[in-house]
Amino acid sequence: DMHPATQDKIDQLCQKGDGYLNACAFDEALNAYQSAAALLPDPKPDWPQSTWLFTAIGETFFFKEKYLKALEYLKMAVTCPGGLGNPLIHLRLGQVHYELYDFDKSADELTRAYMGAGEDIFEEDDPKYLRFLKSRIVTK
């Protein structure tokens, strides 16, 4: 188990990071999330907290249009507890692959997001991702 003081510090930093992210203060959000990730005991990917921390870092890089860095963290998030099959992680991976012009991987990841959460998960993002997915999947 993680030491309660460490868990509290991680939670505080994540709340700070979420606040910054909601305010579009991406550098400050990254700083908070990465400080929290640094507190995770090794091996970091074994902790459930790493799943949402790596996702948050990946998302923040996505919003900053730093797609290769986003990909790095989102790929780590998928390997963490509950990461594989998490619709949000697959959505962001699909969007990152799209922006990197890897359309086959994008379609695969966006399909996973769609299967896991339906069209709703696309609502807050640029409609181009859902349009792209619909152009790639056959609906009857």
C-alpha positions as CSV (number, residue, x, y, z in Angstrom):
1,D,0.0,0.0,0.0
2,M,1.0,3.6,-0.6
3,H,1.8,5.7,2.4
4,P,-1.3,7.9,3.2
5,A,0.8,11.1,3.2
6,T,2.1,10.3,-0.3
7,Q,-1.4,9.6,-1.4
8,D,-2.7,12.9,0.0
9,K,0.1,14.8,-1.7
10,I,-0.6,13.1,-5.0
11,D,-4.4,13.9,-4.7
12,Q,-3.6,17.6,-3.9
13,L,-1.3,17.9,-6.9
14,C,-3.9,16.3,-9.1
15,Q,-6.7,18.6,-7.9
16,K,-4.3,21.5,-8.6
17,G,-3.5,20.1,-12.0
18,D,-7.2,19.6,-12.9
19,G,-7.9,23.2,-11.9
20,Y,-5.1,24.4,-14.1
21,L,-6.2,22.2,-17.0
22,N,-9.8,23.5,-16.7
23,A,-8.4,27.0,-16.9
24,C,-6.3,26.0,-20.0
25,A,-3.1,26.8,-18.0
26,F,-1.4,23.8,-19.6
27,D,2.2,24.3,-18.4
28,E,1.0,24.7,-14.8
29,A,-1.2,21.6,-15.1
30,L,1.7,19.6,-16.5
31,N,3.9,20.8,-13.6
32,A,1.4,19.6,-11.1
33,Y,0.7,16.3,-12.7
34,Q,4.4,15.5,-13.3
35,S,5.2,16.4,-9.7
36,A,2.4,14.0,-8.6
37,A,3.7,11.2,-10.9
38,A,7.2,11.7,-9.5
39,L,5.8,10.8,-6.1
40,L,4.5,7.4,-7.3
41,P,6.6,4.5,-5.9
42,D,8.4,2.3,-8.4
43,P,7.4,0.5,-10.5
44,K,5.1,3.4,-11.3
45,P,2.8,1.5,-13.8
46,D,1.7,-0.9,-11.1
47,W,-0.3,1.8,-9.2
48,P,-3.9,2.5,-10.1
49,Q,-3.1,6.3,-9.6
50,S,-0.6,6.0,-12.5
51,T,-3.5,5.2,-14.9
52,W,-5.2,8.6,-14.5
53,L,-2.0,10.5,-13.9
54,F,-0.4,9.4,-17.2
55,T,-3.7,10.0,-18.9
56,A,-3.9,13.5,-17.5
57,I,-0.3,14.2,-18.6
58,G,-1.0,12.8,-22.0
59,E,-4.2,14.8,-22.4
60,T,-2.4,18.0,-21.4
61,F,0.3,17.4,-24.0
62,F,-2.5,16.7,-26.5
63,F,-4.1,20.1,-25.7
64,K,-0.7,21.7,-26.1
65,E,-0.5,20.0,-29.5
66,K,2.7,18.1,-28.4
67,Y,1.5,14.9,-30.0
68,L,4.6,12.7,-29.6
69,K,4.8,13.5,-25.9
70,A,1.1,12.9,-25.6
71,L,1.5,9.5,-27.3
72,E,4.3,8.5,-25.0
73,Y,2.2,9.1,-21.8
74,L,-1.0,7.7,-23.2
75,K,0.8,4.5,-24.3
76,M,2.0,4.2,-20.7
77,A,-1.5,4.8,-19.3
78,V,-2.8,1.9,-21.4
79,T,-0.4,-0.5,-19.6
80,C,-1.5,0.7,-16.1
81,P,-4.3,-0.9,-14.1
82,G,-7.6,-0.5,-15.9
83,G,-5.9,1.4,-18.7
84,L,-6.7,-1.0,-21.5
85,G,-10.3,-0.6,-22.5
86,N,-10.6,2.8,-20.9
87,P,-12.7,4.8,-23.5
88,L,-11.0,8.2,-22.6
89,I,-7.5,6.8,-23.1
90,H,-8.5,5.2,-26.4
91,L,-10.2,8.5,-27.5
92,R,-7.0,10.5,-26.8
93,L,-4.8,7.9,-28.4
94,G,-7.0,7.9,-31.5
95,Q,-6.9,11.7,-31.6
96,V,-3.1,11.8,-31.2
97,H,-2.6,9.2,-34.0
98,Y,-5.0,11.2,-36.2
99,E,-2.9,14.4,-35.6
100,L,0.3,12.4,-36.4
101,Y,-1.3,11.2,-39.7
102,D,-1.4,7.5,-38.6
103,F,-5.0,7.0,-39.7
104,D,-5.2,3.2,-39.3
105,K,-4.1,3.4,-35.7
106,S,-6.4,6.4,-35.2
107,A,-9.4,4.5,-36.5
108,D,-8.6,1.5,-34.3
109,E,-8.3,3.6,-31.1
110,L,-11.3,5.7,-31.9
111,T,-13.3,2.6,-32.5
112,R,-12.3,1.3,-29.1
113,A,-13.5,4.6,-27.5
114,Y,-16.7,4.5,-29.5
115,M,-17.4,0.8,-28.5
116,G,-16.7,1.7,-24.8
117,A,-18.6,4.9,-24.5
118,G,-20.6,5.6,-27.6
119,E,-20.9,8.9,-29.5
120,D,-21.1,10.9,-26.2
121,I,-17.4,10.6,-25.6
122,F,-16.7,12.7,-28.7
123,E,-19.1,15.5,-27.8
124,E,-16.6,17.9,-26.1
125,D,-14.0,17.6,-28.9
126,D,-13.5,18.7,-32.4
127,P,-16.2,17.0,-34.6
128,K,-13.6,16.0,-37.1
129,Y,-12.6,13.0,-35.0
130,L,-16.1,11.5,-35.0
131,R,-16.6,12.4,-38.7
132,F,-13.3,10.6,-39.5
133,L,-14.4,7.5,-37.5
134,K,-17.8,7.4,-39.3
135,S,-15.9,7.5,-42.6
136,R,-13.9,4.5,-41.6
137,I,-16.5,2.2,-40.0
138,V,-19.4,0.6,-41.8
139,T,-22.7,1.2,-40.1
140,K,-25.8,-0.7,-41.2
